[in-house]
Amino acid sequence: MGLPASLSLAVISLLLTANSVISSLNTTHESFMQCFLDHSRPSNSSSKLLYSPNTTTYDAVLRSSIQNNRFLYSSSTTKPVLIVTPTNESHVQAAVVCSRKHGLRVRVRSGGHDYEGMSYVSEGDRFIIVDLAALRSVTVDTGQSTAWVQAGATLGEVYYTIAEKNRTVGFSAGTCPTVGVGGHFSGGGIGTLSRKYGTAADNIVDARLVDVNGRILDRQSMGEDYFWAIRGGGAASFGIVLSYKIELNYVPPIVTAFNVIKTLKQDATKLVTKWEQIGPNLDENLYIRVMAQVMDDDEAEGNRTIQAVFNSLYLGTCYSGRPTEVLLDRRPEFNISFKAKSDFVREPVTETAWEEIWRFLMEAKDEPVTLIMEPFGGVLDEIAESATPFPHRKGNLYIIQYIMAWFETDTETTERHLSWMRKLYALMTPLGYVKSKVDPHNFFRNEQSIQPIKPL
């Protein structure tokens, strides 16, 4: 029995549309390739620098440094028309020029750690990814205590190379070794040395970038306004940073690292409250952060508790017994999806409020969330809010991050975790408290109105 005429026409139309899309992709790839060759230095492997959906290794390249699987398995995620993997600066110039010529947006990926996948996701627009992973050199000048760091390097690679050259210098940036330099430096960059030396952005003294016209500019040629913007304002809004020149910081050859772990029965709440008071006011040489998460109570089967870990860390997370070469591993440490948010805290949270937060966390059945609190104060209080676009200076006690991770990939599980995360974030917002009391059913609402805190 044959198909009804209307259905046959629908199938034919679908096939023609699919063929048209494939033909369009092939045309875009071929045209972009020719433009790319015309605008970059000759290369023996130019064909290996561009990856289209028809390329067999396209998916592998796309996934190579994605740290958050949440966007890989979402049906709404648009994949790039092309992935460009430059091996020299002219390739980046060509990518910008040819993207403009073909009406394509550009997403720049350094380490792929951004919370919302903005280095490899674009809503609606046709786009390419410029993956900087191959531009990862770190050149240290020990005499001048500076280094040129390409934007595709990771923090681990930066720390390792600096330490190999000189054990008494380091750099003030984050603690996760697989975070890419490009996004981290340009967004500010908080870490274990920030209370003593400021943020990563505070220690940038020069940069090279490709602007919207495909020109390579340094600090002198771009001007101070442009240079100011890319040190804390998110460089991807202004161009593609190729490399940063950073000023290195003195560190003693021997440092002390320690962990103190407390549960609720061991007065964790009182200690966290006390830490809020003293953490930002400690000597700038001492950095203590707090990580809090729900744990099973060893003393009472079936019960749960909060474990607060007070830890002082050095330049990066390198566990006892593991060689420093672990810092060179760029691969994602965990194959997970996650959602993370953060706040800057200017007033201490009361002990009563912490107890309410702990109850909220412990009542959740399957929501693996971690709170990370990193102290401010020290030199951060002395740097003007306008020194860089990163304005979080004097008056901030600490930054708190809420991070939830999960291994499942189905949409239902993802949405459940995201919904719970929204409730947690609302709980941390005073306006959410008030809204829940005065308008619990959300009668007065619009697209941007405060949401009430819903019960679990």
C-alpha positions as CSV (number, residue, x, y, z in Angstrom):
1,M,0.0,0.0,0.0
2,G,1.4,3.4,-1.0
3,L,1.7,6.5,1.2
4,P,-1.1,9.1,1.0
5,A,-0.3,11.9,-1.4
6,S,-0.1,14.5,1.3
7,L,2.3,12.4,3.4
8,S,4.4,11.6,0.3
9,L,4.7,15.4,-0.4
10,A,5.7,16.0,3.2
11,V,8.4,13.4,3.1
12,I,9.7,14.7,-0.2
13,S,9.7,18.3,1.2
14,L,11.6,17.1,4.3
15,L,14.2,15.4,2.2
16,L,14.6,18.4,0.0
17,T,15.0,20.7,3.0
18,A,17.6,18.3,4.5
19,N,19.5,18.2,1.2
20,S,19.3,22.0,1.0
21,V,20.7,22.4,4.6
22,I,23.6,20.0,3.8
23,S,24.3,21.8,0.6
24,S,24.3,25.1,2.4
25,L,26.7,23.8,5.0
26,N,29.1,22.5,2.4
27,T,29.0,25.8,0.5
28,T,29.7,27.7,3.7
29,H,32.6,25.4,4.6
30,E,34.1,25.7,1.1
31,S,33.7,29.4,0.9
32,F,35.0,30.0,4.4
33,M,37.9,27.7,3.7
34,Q,38.9,29.8,0.7
35,C,38.5,33.0,2.6
36,F,40.5,31.5,5.5
37,L,43.4,30.6,3.2
38,D,43.4,34.0,1.6
39,H,43.7,35.8,4.9
40,S,46.1,33.7,6.9
41,R,49.8,32.6,6.6
42,P,50.4,29.6,4.4
43,S,50.1,26.3,6.4
44,N,50.7,22.7,5.4
45,S,47.7,21.7,7.4
46,S,45.1,24.4,6.8
47,S,42.5,21.7,6.0
48,K,42.9,20.4,9.5
49,L,42.2,23.7,11.1
50,L,38.5,23.9,10.1
51,Y,35.9,21.3,11.1
52,S,32.4,21.2,9.8
53,P,29.5,18.9,10.9
54,N,30.4,16.7,7.9
55,T,34.0,16.2,9.2
56,T,34.4,12.9,11.0
57,T,36.3,14.4,13.9
58,Y,33.8,17.3,14.4
59,D,32.1,15.9,17.5
60,A,35.4,15.0,19.1
61,V,36.8,18.5,18.6
62,L,33.6,20.1,19.8
63,R,33.7,18.0,23.0
64,S,37.4,18.2,23.6
65,S,37.2,20.9,26.3
66,I,33.6,21.1,27.2
67,Q,33.5,21.1,31.0
68,N,29.7,21.1,31.3
69,N,27.7,18.3,29.6
70,R,24.4,20.1,30.4
71,F,24.6,21.8,27.0
72,L,25.7,18.8,25.0
73,Y,22.5,16.9,25.6
74,S,20.0,19.8,25.4
75,S,17.7,19.7,22.4
76,S,17.8,23.5,22.2
77,T,21.6,23.7,21.9
78,T,22.7,24.9,18.5
79,K,26.0,23.5,17.2
80,P,28.5,25.6,15.4
81,V,28.6,25.8,11.6
82,L,32.4,25.5,11.9
83,I,35.1,25.0,14.5
84,V,38.4,26.8,13.9
85,T,41.5,25.5,15.7
86,P,44.2,28.1,15.0
87,T,47.9,27.3,15.5
88,N,49.2,30.8,14.8
89,E,47.8,34.3,15.2
90,S,47.0,34.8,11.5
91,H,44.5,32.0,11.8
92,V,42.6,34.0,14.4
93,Q,42.7,37.1,12.2
94,A,41.3,35.1,9.3
95,A,38.6,33.6,11.5
96,V,37.4,37.0,12.4
97,V,37.5,38.5,8.9
98,C,35.8,35.5,7.3
99,S,33.1,35.2,10.0
100,R,32.1,38.8,9.3
101,K,32.2,38.2,5.6
102,H,29.8,35.2,5.9
103,G,27.5,36.7,8.6
104,L,28.6,34.3,11.3
105,R,28.9,35.0,15.0
106,V,32.1,34.0,16.8
107,R,32.4,32.1,20.1
108,V,35.9,32.0,21.6
109,R,36.9,28.9,23.7
110,S,39.9,28.8,25.9
111,G,39.3,26.1,28.5
112,G,35.5,25.6,28.2
113,H,34.8,26.2,31.9
114,D,32.3,29.0,31.6
115,Y,29.2,28.3,33.7
116,E,26.6,28.7,30.9
117,G,28.5,27.3,27.9
118,M,28.9,30.7,26.2
119,S,32.2,29.6,24.6
120,Y,30.5,26.9,22.6
121,V,26.7,27.8,22.6
122,S,24.7,30.5,20.7
123,E,21.0,30.9,20.8
124,G,19.6,31.2,17.3
125,D,22.5,32.7,15.5
126,R,24.7,30.8,13.1
127,F,28.2,30.8,14.6
128,I,31.7,29.4,14.6
129,I,33.9,28.4,17.5
130,V,37.5,29.7,17.6
131,D,39.1,27.1,19.9
132,L,42.4,28.5,21.2
133,A,43.7,25.2,22.7
134,A,46.7,25.1,20.4
135,L,47.7,28.6,21.3
136,R,49.0,27.7,24.8
137,S,52.6,28.8,25.1
138,V,53.9,30.3,28.4
139,T,57.1,32.3,28.2
140,V,58.6,33.3,31.5
141,D,61.1,36.1,31.9
142,T,62.6,35.5,35.4
143,G,64.8,38.6,35.2
144,Q,61.8,40.9,34.7
145,S,59.4,38.7,36.8
146,T,56.9,38.7,33.9
147,A,55.5,36.1,31.5
148,W,53.6,36.1,28.2
149,V,50.8,33.7,28.4
150,Q,48.7,32.7,25.3
151,A,45.0,32.6,25.9
152,G,44.6,28.9,25.2
153,A,46.8,27.9,28.1
154,T,45.2,26.5,31.3
155,L,46.0,27.8,34.8
156,G,47.7,24.5,35.5
157,E,50.1,25.0,32.5
158,V,50.8,28.5,33.7
159,Y,51.6,27.5,37.3
160,Y,53.7,24.5,36.2
161,T,55.8,26.5,33.7
162,I,56.4,29.3,36.2
163,A,57.4,26.8,38.9
164,E,59.8,25.1,36.6
165,K,61.6,28.4,36.0
166,N,61.6,29.8,39.5
167,R,60.1,28.3,42.7
168,T,59.8,31.7,44.4
169,V,57.4,33.3,42.0
170,G,53.8,32.6,41.2
171,F,50.7,34.2,39.9
172,S,47.5,35.4,41.5
173,A,44.7,33.5,39.8
174,G,42.3,30.6,40.4
175,T,42.7,27.2,42.0
176,C,41.3,24.9,39.3
177,P,44.1,23.8,36.9
178,T,41.9,23.1,33.9
179,V,40.4,26.6,33.7
180,G,41.5,28.4,30.6
181,V,43.5,31.7,30.8
182,G,41.4,33.5,28.2
183,G,38.1,33.7,30.1
184,H,39.6,33.6,33.6
185,F,42.0,36.5,33.2
186,S,39.5,38.6,31.3
187,G,36.7,38.1,33.8
188,G,38.9,39.1,36.8
189,G,40.3,35.9,38.3
190,I,40.1,35.3,42.0
191,G,42.3,32.8,43.8
192,T,44.5,32.0,46.8
193,L,46.9,34.9,46.3
194,S,44.2,37.5,45.6
195,R,44.2,39.0,49.1
196,K,47.9,39.6,48.8
197,Y,48.3,40.5,45.1
198,G,44.9,41.3,43.8
199,T,43.0,39.5,40.9
200,A,44.6,38.1,37.8
201,A,43.3,41.1,35.9
202,D,45.1,43.4,38.3
203,N,48.4,41.9,37.4
204,I,48.1,42.1,33.6
205,V,50.5,44.7,32.1
206,D,50.0,44.1,28.4
207,A,48.0,42.1,25.9
208,R,47.7,41.2,22.2
209,L,44.3,40.8,20.6
210,V,42.5,40.6,17.3
211,D,39.9,43.4,17.0
212,V,36.7,43.4,15.0
213,N,38.6,44.4,11.8
214,G,41.1,41.5,12.1
215,R,43.9,43.7,13.3
216,I,46.4,42.6,16.0
217,L,46.7,45.2,18.7
218,D,48.8,45.5,21.8
219,R,48.3,47.8,24.8
220,Q,49.9,50.8,23.1
221,S,48.0,50.5,19.8
222,M,44.6,49.6,21.4
223,G,44.6,52.4,23.9
224,E,44.0,52.5,27.6
225,D,40.2,52.3,27.4
226,Y,40.3,49.1,25.3
227,F,43.0,47.7,27.6
228,W,41.0,48.5,30.7
229,A,37.9,46.7,29.2
230,I,39.6,43.4,28.6
231,R,40.9,43.1,32.2
232,G,37.7,42.2,34.0
233,G,35.0,43.1,31.5
234,G,35.0,39.8,29.6
235,A,37.3,40.1,26.6
236,A,35.0,38.1,24.3
237,S,32.8,41.2,24.1
238,F,35.6,43.3,22.6
239,G,37.8,41.0,20.5
240,I,39.8,37.8,20.7
241,V,42.7,38.0,23.1
242,L,45.7,36.1,21.8
243,S,48.0,36.5,24.9
244,Y,48.5,38.4,28.1
245,K,51.7,39.7,29.6
246,I,51.4,39.2,33.4
247,E,53.5,40.4,36.3
248,L,54.6,37.6,38.5
249,N,54.3,37.6,42.3
250,Y,56.8,36.6,45.0
251,V,55.9,33.4,46.9
252,P,58.1,31.8,49.6
253,P,59.8,28.5,48.7
254,I,57.9,26.7,51.5
255,V,54.2,27.3,52.2
256,T,51.9,25.8,54.8
257,A,48.6,24.2,53.7
258,F,46.0,22.9,56.2
259,N,42.4,21.6,56.4
260,V,40.0,21.8,59.3
261,I,36.8,19.7,59.0
262,K,33.8,20.3,61.2
263,T,30.2,19.0,61.3
264,L,27.1,20.6,62.8
265,K,27.7,18.6,66.1
266,Q,31.2,20.1,66.1
267,D,29.8,23.7,65.9
268,A,30.3,24.1,62.2
269,T,27.7,26.8,62.1
270,K,29.4,28.9,64.8
271,L,32.7,28.5,63.0
272,V,31.3,29.6,59.7
273,T,29.7,32.6,61.3
274,K,33.0,33.4,63.0
275,W,34.9,33.0,59.7
276,E,32.7,35.6,58.1
277,Q,33.9,38.1,60.7
278,I,37.7,37.3,60.7
279,G,38.4,35.7,57.2
280,P,38.4,39.0,55.3
281,N,40.4,40.7,58.1
282,L,43.2,38.2,58.5
283,D,46.8,39.1,57.5
284,E,47.0,39.2,53.7
285,N,49.5,36.3,53.7
286,L,46.8,34.0,55.1
287,Y,43.9,32.7,52.9
288,I,41.2,30.5,54.3
289,R,38.2,29.5,52.3
290,V,35.2,27.4,53.4
291,M,33.5,24.6,51.5
292,A,30.2,23.3,52.9
293,Q,28.1,20.4,51.7
294,V,25.6,17.8,52.9
295,M,27.1,14.5,54.2
296,D,25.7,11.4,55.9
297,D,26.0,11.6,59.7
298,D,28.4,8.8,60.7
299,E,27.0,8.9,64.3
300,A,23.4,8.5,63.4
301,E,22.4,6.2,60.5
302,G,19.9,7.7,58.1
303,N,20.6,11.2,59.3
304,R,22.4,13.9,57.4
305,T,24.6,16.7,58.5
306,I,26.6,19.6,57.0
307,Q,30.3,19.3,56.7
308,A,32.3,22.5,56.6
309,V,35.9,22.3,55.4
310,F,38.1,25.2,56.2
311,N,41.1,25.0,53.9
312,S,44.2,27.1,53.1
313,L,45.5,26.3,49.6
314,Y,48.6,27.3,47.6
315,L,48.9,28.0,43.9
316,G,46.7,25.1,42.7
317,T,45.0,22.0,43.7
318,C,47.6,19.2,43.6
319,Y,46.9,16.4,46.0
320,S,49.5,14.7,48.2
321,G,51.4,12.1,46.4
322,R,50.7,13.4,42.9
323,P,53.4,15.0,40.8
324,T,53.2,18.6,39.6
325,E,52.9,17.3,36.1
326,V,49.2,16.7,36.9
327,L,48.8,20.5,36.3
328,L,49.5,19.9,32.6
329,D,46.4,17.7,32.1
330,R,43.8,19.8,30.2
331,R,41.2,17.1,30.1
332,P,38.0,17.6,32.1
333,E,38.4,15.8,35.5
334,F,34.8,14.7,35.6
335,N,32.3,13.8,32.9
336,I,29.4,15.8,34.4
337,S,26.7,18.4,34.0
338,F,26.6,21.3,36.4
339,K,24.9,24.5,37.3
340,A,26.7,27.2,39.3
341,K,25.9,30.7,40.5
342,S,27.7,33.2,42.8
343,D,27.1,36.2,45.0
344,F,29.3,38.8,46.6
345,V,28.5,39.1,50.3
346,R,28.8,42.5,52.0
347,E,27.1,41.7,55.3
348,P,27.6,38.6,57.5
349,V,25.0,36.0,57.3
350,T,23.6,35.4,60.8
351,E,23.9,32.1,62.6
352,T,20.1,31.7,62.5
353,A,20.1,32.2,58.7
354,W,22.9,29.6,58.3
355,E,20.8,27.1,60.3
356,E,17.9,27.7,57.9
357,I,20.2,27.2,54.9
358,W,21.5,24.0,56.3
359,R,18.0,22.7,56.8
360,F,17.1,23.5,53.3
361,L,20.2,21.6,52.0
362,M,19.6,18.6,54.2
363,E,15.9,18.3,53.3
364,A,16.7,17.9,49.7
365,K,16.7,14.2,48.7
366,D,19.1,14.1,45.8
367,E,20.6,17.5,45.2
368,P,24.4,17.3,45.4
369,V,25.3,21.0,46.0
370,T,28.5,22.5,47.4
371,L,28.9,26.0,48.8
372,I,32.3,27.6,48.3
373,M,33.2,30.8,50.2
374,E,36.4,32.6,49.3
375,P,37.5,35.6,51.5
376,F,38.2,39.1,50.2
377,G,39.9,41.8,52.1
378,G,43.7,42.5,52.1
379,V,44.9,44.2,48.9
380,L,41.5,43.8,47.3
381,D,40.3,46.5,49.7
382,E,43.0,48.9,48.6
383,I,42.4,48.7,44.8
384,A,39.9,51.2,43.4
385,E,36.6,49.8,42.1
386,S,37.3,51.5,38.8
387,A,40.8,50.2,38.4
388,T,39.5,47.4,36.2
389,P,35.9,46.4,35.1
390,F,36.0,43.9,38.1
391,P,34.4,46.2,40.7
392,H,34.1,43.9,43.7
393,R,36.6,45.5,46.0
394,K,36.3,47.2,49.4
395,G,33.1,46.3,51.3
396,N,32.9,42.7,50.0
397,L,33.5,40.2,52.8
398,Y,33.6,37.1,50.5
399,I,32.3,35.6,47.3
400,I,30.0,32.5,47.7
401,Q,29.5,30.0,44.9
402,Y,26.7,27.5,44.7
403,I,27.7,24.5,42.6
404,M,25.6,21.5,41.7
405,A,26.8,18.6,39.6
406,W,25.2,15.5,38.2
407,F,26.0,12.6,35.9
408,E,22.6,11.9,34.4
409,T,21.9,13.3,30.9
410,D,18.1,13.1,30.5
411,T,16.1,16.3,30.3
412,E,13.8,15.5,33.2
413,T,16.7,15.1,35.7
414,T,18.5,18.2,34.4
415,E,15.4,20.3,34.8
416,R,14.8,18.9,38.3
417,H,18.3,20.0,39.4
418,L,18.0,23.4,37.8
419,S,14.6,24.0,39.5
420,W,16.1,23.1,42.9
421,M,19.1,25.4,42.2
422,R,16.7,28.3,41.5
423,K,15.0,27.6,44.9
424,L,18.4,27.6,46.7
425,Y,19.3,30.9,45.0
426,A,16.0,32.4,45.9
427,L,16.6,31.3,49.5
428,M,19.8,33.3,49.6
429,T,18.0,36.4,48.4
430,P,16.3,38.7,50.9
431,L,13.8,39.8,48.4
432,G,12.8,36.2,47.9
433,Y,12.0,36.0,51.6
434,V,9.8,39.1,51.5
435,K,8.0,37.9,48.4
436,S,7.2,34.6,49.9
437,K,5.6,36.3,52.9
438,V,3.6,39.0,51.2
439,D,2.7,37.3,47.9
440,P,3.3,33.6,48.2
441,H,1.2,32.7,45.1
442,N,3.0,35.2,42.9
443,F,-0.1,37.2,41.9
444,F,2.0,40.4,41.3
445,R,4.4,39.1,38.6
446,N,6.0,40.0,35.3
447,E,8.9,38.5,33.3
448,Q,11.5,40.0,35.6
449,S,9.7,40.1,38.9
450,I,11.0,38.5,42.2
451,Q,9.9,34.9,42.5
452,P,8.6,33.5,45.9
453,I,10.5,30.7,47.5
454,K,8.5,27.5,46.8
455,P,8.5,24.6,49.3
456,L,10.5,21.5,48.3
